[in-house]
């Protein structure tokens, strides 16, 4: 797929969080993350980040129910020994058992209810070692994406994004999510997500310099994902990368 991004509203975004179709779609998304290998991809991608020391203050944008980050924290518990997590989303849908699991792993949890662009516009002194976004940036058109990335660059030392890849594999995968038992909301949104996904160096080109030297990398993560990594050069171990 070589056509440009096409950003359209997704059905789930307009459903109340307590709606039964929305609840079902969120469960579908958990299965989709397993099928896409999201946590394994994030682990490999974080190795490229090479933040020194390991992050103690982490922000996830568009965190949803918080279960993807929980799986990642569990997978990295020998390296990430605890700290402060902030999950930012329009709705607080993080289950009590998810909160307790974070606590047992040594992480204090804050759920921040806000629209991402409102968060980006607000003045803030908060700063994070790491910001993560999974299947989230594709919701924003070029102008809004630029504003969001500028805010991220101003507030973090490292950023990792794992997004839908806008290519033939993503296109095919989006039309096969029904095989996972996905409902009508998820089936429609999967196709919409890939049309708004990324390819080549689109996120690198949108990333701001923000007055500092950044090391950036952007690459496909098969079978269906597209990843972007940005690190402040002063916070990263020596290694290869694209310095902006």
TORDO-403502 format. One line per field, with one value per residue (C-alpha): x, y, z; residue number from 0. Coordinates in steps of 0.1 Angstrom, whole numbers, plus 2048, in hexadecimal, padded with zeros to 3 digits. Example, Ala and Ser with C-alpha at 12.3 -4.5 7.8 and 13.67 -1.06 7.14 Angstrom:
2
xx [87B_889]
yy [7D3_7F5]
zz [84E_847]
pos [0_1]
This chain:
244
xx [800_811_7F4_7F5_7E6_7C0_7B5_790_77D_77D_75D_76B_775_751_742_73D_757_73B_72A_72A_738_754_75C_75D_773_78C_78E_794_7B0_7C2_7C1_7CC_7EB_7F3_7EF_805_81F_81E_830_84C_850_851_86C_882_87B_884_8A6_8AC_8A4_8C0_8B6_8CE_8C4_8A4_884_874_859_845_827_810_7FB_7D9_7DE_7BB_7B7_7DD_7E2_7FB_813_80D_818_837_840_83C_853_86D_86A_88F_89A_87F_87D_861_858_83B_823_80A_7EF_7DF_7BD_79C_78C_797_790_7AD_7A0_7A8_7BB_7D1_7D8_7E1_7F8_80C_80E_81C_836_842_832_81B_800_7EE_7D2_7D0_7AE_7B4_7B2_7D6_7D4_7C8_7E6_7FC_7EF_7F1_80F_821_840_83C_859_85C_879_864_844_832_816_807_7ED_7E7_7F9_7E6_7C7_7D6_7D8_7F9_7F2_7E6_802_81B_80D_80D_830_83D_82E_83C_85F_85D_854_868_88B_87F_861_856_838_82A_810_7FD_812_801_80C_7FE_803_7F1_7D5_7D1_7D4_7BA_7A1_7A8_7A2_780_792_79C_777_777_756_749_758_77B_778_76F_789_7A5_7A1_79F_7BE_7D4_7C8_7D4_7F4_818_834_857_863_842_846_86B_861_846_85D_868_88C_87F_8A0_8B4_8C6_8B0_8B9_89C_895_877_871_857_850_841_828_811_822_837_84E_85E_878_886_8A0_8B1_8D5_8E2_8CC_8D7_8F4_90B_8FC_8F0_8D3_8C7_8CF_8B8]
yy [800_820_839_854_851_854_85D_856_853_830_821_818_83C_848_82C_832_81D_809_800_7DA_7DC_7F2_7D9_7BD_7D2_7D9_7B3_7AF_7C7_7B3_795_7AA_7B5_791_789_7A7_79E_7C1_7BA_7A7_7C3_7DD_7C9_7C8_7EC_7F8_7E7_800_81D_815_82E_832_82B_816_82B_832_84A_83D_84C_838_84C_83E_823_814_7F9_7F9_7D4_7D7_7EB_7D3_7B6_7CA_7D3_7AF_7A4_7BD_7BA_7AE_7CF_7E7_7E5_7FD_822_838_831_849_83C_857_851_861_848_836_811_802_7E4_7E1_7C0_7D2_7EE_7D4_7C1_7E1_7E7_7C4_7CA_7E9_804_820_827_848_848_86A_870_888_88C_888_8AA_8BB_8AC_8B8_8DC_8DE_8ED_8D3_8CE_8A8_896_871_859_847_84C_82F_82E_80F_810_835_84E_843_854_876_889_89A_8BA_8AB_891_8AC_8BE_89E_894_8B6_8B2_88F_89C_8B7_8A0_880_872_855_84C_82B_828_807_80F_7FE_7FA_807_7EB_7CC_7B7_7D0_7D2_7AC_7A9_7C4_7AF_78F_79B_78A_769_773_776_79C_7AE_7C7_7E5_7D5_7C9_7EB_7FD_7E6_7F0_815_812_804_81F_838_825_82D_823_82D_84B_85D_85F_869_886_890_88F_8B1_8BA_8CD_8DF_8BF_8A3_884_862_854_833_827_805_7EA_7D0_7B2_7A5_7C4_7DF_7FF_80C_82D_834_856_85B_87A_874_87E_863_846_82E_831_820_824_839_857_877_894]
zz [800_7F5_7F8_813_835_838_85C_863_884_894_8A1_8C4_8CA_8C9_8DF_904_918_928_907_902_8DF_8EC_908_8EF_8D7_8F3_8F9_8D4_8D6_8F0_8D9_8BC_8D0_8D6_8B1_8A7_8C0_8CE_8EF_8DE_8C5_8E1_8F3_8D4_8CC_8EF_8EB_8CF_8E7_8FF_919_936_951_94C_94D_96F_963_946_933_91C_905_8FB_915_914_92E_936_92F_913_928_945_92F_925_949_953_937_941_967_96A_95A_964_98A_990_990_985_968_959_942_92D_91D_918_92F_94E_946_959_96D_992_98B_972_98B_9A6_98D_987_9AD_9B2_998_9AA_995_9A2_989_97F_966_956_944_928_902_8F4_8E2_902_914_8F8_8FA_920_930_946_95A_95A_94A_942_93C_922_90E_8FC_8E3_8D4_8B8_8C1_8AB_88C_89A_892_871_868_87A_89A_899_897_8B5_8C9_8C0_8CA_8EC_8F0_8E6_900_91C_918_913_8FE_8E9_8DA_8C3_8B4_89A_87D_85E_83E_826_816_836_84C_832_832_858_85D_849_85B_87F_87D_880_8A3_8AC_8A9_8A9_88F_8A1_8A1_87D_870_885_87B_856_860_875_859_841_85B_863_85A_842_838_84D_852_878_876_85F_878_896_8A3_8AB_8CA_8CF_8D7_8C5_8C1_8B5_8A1_890_87C_86F_866_882_871_86B_86F_883_87D_898_8A0_8BB_8C6_8E1_8EE_8E4_907_917_901_901_8E4_8C6_8A2_898_885_897_891]
pos [0_1_2_3_4_5_6_7_8_9_10_11_12_13_14_15_16_17_18_19_20_21_22_23_24_25_26_27_28_29_30_31_32_33_34_35_36_37_38_39_40_41_42_43_44_45_46_47_48_49_50_51_52_53_54_55_56_57_58_59_60_61_62_63_64_65_66_67_68_69_70_71_72_73_74_75_76_77_78_79_80_81_82_83_84_85_86_87_88_89_90_91_92_93_94_95_96_97_98_99_100_101_102_103_104_105_106_107_108_109_110_111_112_113_114_115_116_117_118_119_120_121_122_123_124_125_126_127_128_129_130_131_132_133_134_135_136_137_138_139_140_141_142_143_144_145_146_147_148_149_150_151_152_153_154_155_156_157_158_159_160_161_162_163_164_165_166_167_168_169_170_171_172_173_174_175_176_177_178_179_180_181_182_183_184_185_186_187_188_189_190_191_192_193_194_195_196_197_198_199_200_201_202_203_204_205_206_207_208_209_210_211_212_213_214_215_216_217_218_219_220_221_222_223_224_225_226_227_228_229_230_231_232_233_234_235_236_237_238_239_240_241_242_243]
